[in-house]
Amino acid sequence: MSILEVALFLAFVPIVTFTYVNNNQALDNTVMYFIIILLSSASAFQYFIMDPVDYGQYKIIFNSYPDSFSSIYTQGHELGFNFLNWLFKLLNFSFESLIFFIVLILFYGVVQVSKLFNKDKLLIFLSIITLVVFFNLFSNLYRQAIATSIVLIALARNRSIVRQFAMVLLATMFHVSAIIIFPYFIVQNRKSPVFLIAIMTLSLLLFFIRIDDVIFYVISLMSSFTDNISYSSFARVELNALSSDKVQYAYRSYYFLSIFLIVLFVFNHKKGVEKIKHVSSEIQWRLINFLAYGVMIYSATYSIGAFSRLGIYFYIIFPIVLFLVSRLFFNYSAAKILLACFSCFSLFGLFLVKNIYLT
């Protein structure tokens, strides 16, 4: 770890400790927005980069972007991302400012989910951002970062299913992989332990019985949404940082831990109504169902190269589920300490993996 990383880690610990003792909501907001600006700036200037190749490719595309508005229909990415490139070039903004803006959008989605927990929003926010940096920013997943933010906003806001579908449709305009979110909103409000057990059983079967050929067929259909990009070929390539053993180990760790937490929730969910009064039963089930759906998606796609990234949409809320489930067994203070420890451990692991990968 570099001196800068040690300093950041040492600074992070008292901030997390502060969230444990502080009850000032206004001060929470100030700390949260300061961290957002700091991390967005660091991202814009390439601090959170494990593989400079993708970053360089995005920069080349931006610098050579045509001035014509019609170019958003002819370039090789989704319409939403093409539009952002065109707009920032039109306004004579730098590539770094585009990355800064994208990361701001990503953190906005994180803030919306964190606000579901009101007085604990800063601690929830801190626990999520380490995963955001690890899964999205280290691997230069800027298009998926925007899509992830839109999905988080749709998850956090209690809107009609039509509006939620519209938001996911918007997310696909930045990364077509967001199309996998659509089925979730059909089952998001189910409060069925049997349903969750069935999903976990199916997930484990999919994990151990690989169905690559079926998935590749679905992927080939996805290719028709975006010109000049062959997702079926893309899936067969071992991609940079995202496909490294260290990152895949992180994915699988969260996978099995998620199953463990979901099973604990299934057999103890009735306690949630009594012990987690500041978070409604509807929100608890919605978040658990979202993670369970993500576990199933990862089970079906983990062996298909870059498509293991689909888990990113779901694993970002892992700390929230950890907090919810820990409240079923521990008092409020102990649950907060557990989440604070998770935040510090995640940050340390983030720096460790970054340095291992670079060496």
N, C-alpha and C positions, 0 to 999 in steps of 0.2 A: 504494500500500500504506500502511496506517495504521501508526502507531508500534508498536501492539500486534503487528501482523502481522510487522513487521520484527524485533521482539524475539523472537517465536516462531520465526521462521526462523533467527535467529542462535543461538538456544538449541538448535534442532534439529540444526544442523551438528555441534557438539561431542558431542551424544548419539549421533549416527550414528558419529562417529569413535571414541567410547568402545566401541561394539559391535565395532569392528574389532580393538581391542587387548585387550579384556577377555575373560577365560576363566572368570570366576566365575559359575556358573549361578544361584546364589542372588541375586546382585546383578542379574543379567539379569531375573529374575522381579520383583524390587523395582521396577526402572525401568519394566518393562512394565506392572505394575499401577498405578503412579503415573500413567503416561500415560493409561491407561484411565479412571481416576477423573477426571483433568483434562479429557479430551475429552468424557466423558459429562456432566460438570457444564456445560461450555461449550455442549453441545447443548441441555441442558434450559433454559438461559437465552437461547436464540435466537441465539447467536453464529454458528452455521453455518446461516444461513438466507439463501437468495438470493431466495426468493419468500414473503412473509409470508402470502399468501392461503391456501394449503393449511394452513399451521401454524395460522392463525386458525380455519379450518374445523374442524380436528381439535379445537381447544380448545372451540369452540362445542358440538360433538357431545358432548365429555366433560362439560362443565358442565351440559348439559341431559339427561344420560343418565338414564333411568328407574331407580327403585330395584328394580323387580321382576326376578327372575332370568329370567323368561320373555322379557324384553326382548332377551336375547342372540339370540333366534330371529327377532326382528321388526325389528331395526335393519338399516341398509343396508350392513353390511360382513360380512366372514367371521366365523364363529363364534368362532374363537380370539381375534381382535382385539376383538370385542364382549365376550367374557368378561373380558379384561383391563380394559377400560373399566369394566365393571360392578363388578369386584372392587376396583379402586382407588377408585371412588366409594363403595362400601360401607365401605371402611376409612378413608374421609375423607382420602385422600391427594390431593395437588394434581396438576394436569395436568403440571406440571414434573417431578414425581416419576415419573410414568408414562413421560415421554420419557427420563428418566435411566435407568429400568429397561430400556426398549427398547434403548437404545444399549449398555448393559451386556451384554445378550443378544447383540447384534451382535458386539461385541468378543470375547465368549466363543468364538464360532465362529471368529473370526480366530486366536485363541490356539491353538485345537485344531489348525488347519491348520499354524500356525507350529511347533508341537511336533514335526511330522514331521521337522524339520531339527535337532532336538536342540540342539547347541552354537551353531547359527546362528539360533536361533528369534527372538531379539530383533531382529536385522537384518531377517529376513523379516517380522516383525511390523511394524516401522517402515515397510517398503516397501509393505505392504498398506494400512495405515491411511490413508495419504493418498488412496488410491483409494476407500476406504470413505467417507471424509468427502466426497469429491467426488461420487461417484455416489449415495450413499444420503442423507447428511445435508443437503447443500446443497439437494436437491430435495424434502426432507421425505418421503422414501419409508419411513415408519416401519413400515408393515405389511410391505412387502417386505424391510425390514431384518431383521425377525424370521425371515421365511421364508429369507432368505439365510443367516443364522446356522445354522439347522437343516440346510440343504443342505450347508454347509461341514463341519458335525459329521459328517453321513452320509458325506461324501467322505473325511474324515480318519481315521475309525475303520474298521478292517478287520472289518466285520460281515457276516453273511449277507445275501443279496440281499433276503430277506423283511424283515429289520430295516431295511434301507436304504429299501425301499419304504414301510415303516410311518412312517419319519421324514419322507420326502417327503410322504406323506399328511398328516402333522401340519403340515408347512410350508404346504400348501394351505389349511389352516384359518386362516392368517394372511394369505396372499395367493395367490389361485387360480392365478396365473401359474406357480407352482412346479410345476404339473402337467407342464410341459415337461421336467422333469428325469427323469421315469420312464424314458424310453427309454435314457438314458445308462447306467444301471446294468446294462443287458443287455450292453453292449459295453465296459464299463469296463476289463476285464482283457485285452482283445485286445492282442497284441503283434505287430501287423502293419503294417509300413511301407506295403504296398500299400493296406491299408484306409485309412490316414491320407491317402495321396495321392488316393484316390477321394473322401474326404470334402472335401478342399481343392478338388478339381476341381468337385465338385458345389456347393460354397459359392460359388465364383467365378461359376458359371453362374447360381445363384440371385440373386447380387448384381447381375448385369448384365441378367438377364431377370426383371423384377418379376412376382410372382404374387399380387398384392394380393387378387384376387377369391377365390382358394382360401383364403388366410389369413383373410379376413373371414368365410368360412363356418365355419372352425374356431373363430374367436373367438365367433361367435354361439352355438356349442354350449357354450363356456365360460361364457356368460352364465347358463345354466341352473343352475350351481352356486351362484350367489349371488343372492338376491332383491334387487330394487330397483336393480340395477346393470346397465346395458347396456354390456357391454364393446365391442360392435361400434360403438356410438356414441362411446364413450370413445376408441377407437382412432383415430377420424377427427378428433379435436380436437388442435390443436397446444397441448401442455401447457406452461405456465409455463417454469421454468428447464430442465426436462428436454428441451424441444424447441428451445431456443435454438441458434443456429448454433454458438456456442462449445462447447456440450456435445456436439452432434452431431459436430463436428470432432474432439473428444477420442475419442468412440466409434470413428470411422472410422480414426483414427490407431492405436488399439489393435488394431483389426480387421486392418489390413494388416501391422502389426508382428507380430501373433500368427501370421498365415499364414507370414511369413518365418521365425519361430522354429521353428514346427512342421516346415517343410520342412528346415531345418538339422538338426533332431533326427532326422528320417527318414533322412537320408543319413549321419548320424554317430552313430546311437544305440548302436552296439556299443562305442564309447569310454566310454559312460556306466557300464557295469558295472565298468570298470577305474578310472575317474577319480572317480566319485561313490560311494565305498564306504559312506559313512554313510547313504545313502538307497537303499533296495532298488530293484531293477529293477522290481518290481511297482508300487511307489509312483510311480516315474518315469513309467511308461506310463499309470497311472491318471490322473495330473495332466495329461499331454499329451493323452490322449483326452478329458478333460473340457473342456479349452480348445478342442480341435478341434470337439467337438460344439457348443460355444458359438458358435464362428465360423460354423458352418452355420446355427444358429438365428438369429443376427444377420443373416446374408445374406438369410434369408427374410422377416424382419420389420422391417428398418431403415427402410423407406419408409412404415411404417404408424403414423405419429404416436407416441403414447406407448408403443407396443409395442416400440420400440427399447430400452426399459428392460430387456428380457429379457436383454440382453447383460451386465447387471450381475452376474448370478449367476456368470458365467464370467470376466469381465475382472478380477475381484478377485484371481484367482490368477496373473495375468500376471507379476508380479515373481518368483514362484516358478519359472515356466517360463523366464524370463529368466536366473535364477541357474543353473538346471539346464543350459541350452543353453550359457551362457558357460563353464561348467566343461568342456565338451567341447573347447573351443579354448584356454582360458587356465588358468593355475594357480589354486590355491585363493585366494591373496591377491588376484590380479587380478580374479577373479570377485566377491569381496567388495567391492572398490573400485568396480566397475561398478554393483553393486546399491546401494551407499551413494550414489553419484552420482545414480542413478535416484531414490532416495528424496528427496534434496534438490531435484532438478529438479521432481519431482512436487509437493512442497510449495510451491515457488515458483509453479508453474503453477496450483495450486489457488487461491492468494491472487490471482493475476493475473486468472484467469477470474472469480472472485467480484467483484472490483472493476470489471472491464469490464462485467459483467452489470448490476451495480447502477447504473452510470452511463449 
